[in-house]
Amino acid sequence: MSKATLLGRDAILRTDVLRRRRLHVADLGGDILVREMTGLESAHFQKRSTDLINPQSGTIRSAEKLARLNASVVICGVINEDGSQVFTNNDADAIMGLPASLLEEIANAVLDLSGLSQRGRAALEKNSARSQIDDSGSD
């Protein structure tokens, strides 16, 4: 088994390493392109998610803030083929007006790619375990 090349700073900081996938959206009759969140986007999402939950009761504090959070996931995750974002923050209200099932489908695809959903975390753990197994072999 050959060892993988050790990556340096420039290879790690490339801007084209965000995972992306084509998502067929039957309700819209076509495909969209989604990408995973950056580290900063993910941190903002996690912070806003935590702030939404009342620690004493475990309930959601604000339905509107939850809807805005889901819209922000769609805004940052839906992209054009060149990697630019399809939506801007000005589109948040329109995105919140989409059918809940459609909004959830798109947001979940972004969260899955980002490792922020249960399914996404499971996939990352599986890939991580596979990587550790592959890397643990002797020469």
Order of alpha helices (4+ residues) and beta strands (2+ residues): alpha-beta-beta-alpha-alpha-beta-alpha-alpha-alpha
